[in-house]
Amino acid sequence: MAINKTRAYANLLAAVQAIGGLRKRVDTRSLTLKTFFDAKAKELADVFLDYPDPGVYVILNNADPQHLRVYDEARQKRK
């Protein structure tokens, strides 16, 4: 993020989308996915606060519907 913010955002967004796609192919109760999003949901929500497109929170919601409240709260902070 410190060197190339645009590239970092693109990489993070691609990773979230890939993980979200993985969720659709594996058991939705996967402990690995649950653990990842339990640990990183707040961090992901906060890192995208400065992202130019607020639609990023829709992508996060789709990839991780269990933390919808976290993403909605972050989206509200942007206003």
C-alpha positions in Angstrom: 0.0 0.0 0.0 2.8 2.4 0.7 4.5 2.0 -2.7 1.7 1.5 -5.1 -1.8 2.0 -3.6 -3.6 1.3 -6.9 -1.9 -2.0 -7.5 -2.4 -3.0 -3.8 -6.1 -2.3 -4.1 -6.3 -4.3 -7.3 -4.5 -7.3 -5.7 -6.6 -7.2 -2.6 -9.8 -7.0 -4.6 -8.7 -9.9 -6.8 -7.9 -12.0 -3.7 -11.3 -11.2 -2.1 -13.1 -12.2 -5.3 -11.1 -15.4 -5.6 -11.8 -16.3 -2.0 -15.5 -15.5 -2.6 -15.5 -17.7 -5.6 -13.9 -20.5 -3.6 -16.7 -20.2 -1.0 -19.2 -21.1 -3.8 -17.3 -24.3 -4.6 -16.6 -25.6 -1.1 -18.8 -26.2 1.9 -20.0 -22.8 3.1 -19.2 -24.0 6.6 -15.5 -24.4 5.8 -13.5 -23.7 8.9 -10.6 -22.2 6.9 -12.8 -19.6 5.1 -14.6 -18.8 8.3 -11.4 -18.4 10.2 -9.9 -16.2 7.5 -12.9 -13.8 7.4 -13.4 -13.8 11.2 -9.8 -12.6 11.4 -9.7 -10.2 8.5 -13.2 -8.8 7.9 -12.6 -5.6 9.9 -9.2 -5.1 8.4 -10.5 -5.6 4.9 -13.4 -3.2 5.6 -11.0 -0.6 6.9 -8.4 -0.9 4.2 -11.0 0.0 1.5 -12.2 3.1 3.3 -10.1 5.2 0.9 -11.0 3.1 -2.2 -12.6 5.3 -4.9 -15.5 3.0 -5.6 -17.8 2.3 -2.6 -19.2 -0.7 -4.6 -16.2 -2.6 -3.2 -18.4 -3.3 -0.2 -20.9 -5.2 -2.4 -18.0 -7.4 -3.4 -17.0 -7.9 0.2 -20.6 -8.7 1.2 -20.9 -11.3 -1.6 -17.6 -12.9 -0.7 -18.3 -12.9 3.1 -22.0 -12.5 3.9 -21.4 -13.5 7.6 -19.8 -10.1 8.2 -22.3 -7.9 6.4 -22.6 -5.6 9.4 -18.9 -4.9 9.4 -18.8 -4.0 5.7 -22.0 -1.9 6.0 -20.5 0.0 8.9 -17.4 0.7 7.0 -19.4 1.8 3.9 -21.3 4.2 6.2 -18.1 5.8 7.4 -17.3 6.8 3.9 -20.2 9.3 3.7 
